[in-house]
Amino acid sequence: MYYIIDFLAVELFNFGQNDKTMELGCDGVLINSAIANAKNPVLMASAMKHAVIASRESFLAGRMMKKAYASASSPMENLI
């Protein structure tokens, strides 16, 4: 049995771009340039790891229902 693993080779500059690549359905992202060229590569690698974990957890948590209009969630009484 063979497994096909999809990797995306893109030039990511920061951890905020990880979620967009994972939304494409890839199993992984090749991010050498972002880590190798960072001022602190170890810290950048850690940031990338945590960004992927956060993206996955937010996907699993599910998004709130979309609304046609905004409504305040904070109380309107006793404001300063």
C-alpha positions in Angstrom: 0.0 0.0 0.0 1.3 3.4 -0.9 0.5 6.7 0.8 0.7 10.0 -1.1 1.8 12.9 1.1 1.4 16.4 -0.2 4.0 19.0 0.6 3.9 22.6 -0.4 7.2 24.3 -1.2 6.7 28.0 -0.8 8.7 30.9 0.6 7.1 31.7 3.9 8.4 34.8 5.6 6.6 34.5 9.0 4.4 32.2 11.0 1.2 33.9 10.0 1.3 32.4 6.5 1.3 28.8 7.8 -2.5 28.6 8.1 -3.1 29.6 4.5 -0.9 26.8 3.2 -2.5 24.2 5.5 -6.0 25.3 4.3 -4.9 24.1 0.8 -5.0 20.6 2.2 -1.2 19.9 2.3 0.2 17.5 4.8 3.3 19.7 5.3 5.1 22.8 4.3 8.8 23.1 3.5 9.9 26.2 5.4 13.7 26.1 5.3 14.2 29.7 4.1 12.1 31.3 6.9 14.0 29.4 9.5 17.5 29.5 8.0 17.4 33.2 7.3 15.8 34.3 10.6 17.8 36.3 13.1 17.0 33.6 15.6 16.4 30.3 13.7 15.5 28.3 16.8 12.9 30.7 17.9 11.5 30.9 14.3 11.2 27.1 14.1 9.3 27.1 17.4 7.0 29.9 16.2 6.3 27.9 13.0 5.5 24.8 15.1 3.1 26.6 17.4 1.4 28.4 14.4 0.6 25.0 12.8 -0.7 23.6 16.1 -2.8 26.7 16.7 -4.2 26.6 13.2 -5.2 23.0 13.6 -6.8 23.5 17.0 -8.8 26.5 15.8 -10.1 24.4 12.8 -11.1 21.6 15.1 -12.8 24.0 17.5 -15.1 25.2 14.7 -15.9 28.7 13.9 -18.9 30.6 15.3 -22.1 31.0 13.2 -21.9 33.8 10.7 -24.3 36.7 11.3 -25.8 39.1 8.9 -25.2 42.0 11.4 -23.1 42.8 14.4 -24.3 42.8 18.0 -22.5 44.0 21.1 -21.6 41.3 23.5 -20.5 43.6 26.3 -23.0 45.1 28.7 -24.1 48.6 28.1 -24.7 49.5 31.7 -22.2 50.8 34.3 -19.7 52.1 31.8 -17.1 54.6 32.9 
